[in-house]
């Protein structure tokens, strides 16, 4: 386990993917989905180490999202249990 893994939050999904906009709302980073576009234009969000500004970007299990200094791993709900 790397040093960063201890602080990485896991976000379990029940579908094949979740969009970046849905992720931001689901993880309580934004209060509603309508805020996603502006948030992504004004805040650096990285998906697997690359800057991402598309709210429709599909996040799948094993993807890593870094936003506001916090890292999140997308996991399948089946694998999380």
C-alpha positions in Angstrom: 0.0 0.0 0.0 1.4 3.4 -1.0 1.5 6.3 1.4 -1.4 8.0 -0.4 -3.7 4.9 -0.3 -4.5 5.4 3.4 -6.2 8.7 2.7 -7.9 7.7 -0.6 -11.7 7.6 -0.3 -13.5 4.9 -2.2 -16.7 5.6 -4.1 -18.7 2.5 -4.8 -20.9 2.4 -7.9 -23.5 -0.1 -8.9 -23.4 0.6 -12.6 -20.8 0.2 -15.3 -19.7 3.9 -15.0 -20.6 7.2 -13.4 -20.1 10.6 -15.0 -17.7 13.1 -13.5 -20.7 15.4 -12.8 -22.6 12.7 -11.0 -19.4 11.8 -9.1 -19.0 15.4 -7.9 -22.6 15.5 -6.6 -22.6 11.9 -5.2 -19.4 12.6 -3.2 -20.8 15.9 -1.9 -18.2 18.1 -3.6 -21.0 20.1 -5.2 -24.5 20.6 -4.0 -26.3 19.9 -7.2 -25.6 18.7 -10.7 -26.1 22.1 -12.3 -23.0 23.3 -10.5 -20.7 20.8 -12.2 -19.9 22.8 -15.4 -18.8 26.0 -13.5 -17.0 23.9 -10.8 -15.0 22.1 -13.5 -14.1 25.4 -15.2 -12.9 27.0 -11.9 -11.4 24.0 -10.0 -8.6 21.6 -11.1 -10.0 18.0 -11.2 -7.7 15.2 -12.3 -8.8 11.8 -13.5 -6.0 9.3 -13.6 -3.5 12.1 -13.4 -4.9 14.1 -16.3 -6.7 17.4 -16.0 -10.4 16.8 -16.8 -13.1 19.5 -17.5 -15.8 17.4 -19.1 -18.7 16.7 -16.7 -19.8 13.8 -18.9 -16.4 12.0 -18.6 -17.2 8.4 -17.7 -15.5 7.1 -14.6 -15.2 3.4 -14.2 -13.9 1.1 -11.4 -10.2 1.6 -10.8 -10.3 5.3 -12.0 -8.7 7.7 -9.6 -10.1 11.2 -9.2 -8.2 14.0 -7.4 -10.0 17.2 -6.5 -9.3 19.8 -3.8 -6.4 17.8 -2.4 -8.4 14.6 -1.9 -8.1 11.4 -3.9 -11.0 9.1 -4.6 -11.0 5.7 -6.2 -14.0 4.5 -8.1 -14.8 0.9 -7.2 -17.5 -1.6 -8.1 -19.9 -2.0 -5.3 -19.5 -5.8 -5.6 -15.7 -5.5 -5.1 -16.2 -3.1 -2.2 -18.3 -5.4 -0.1 
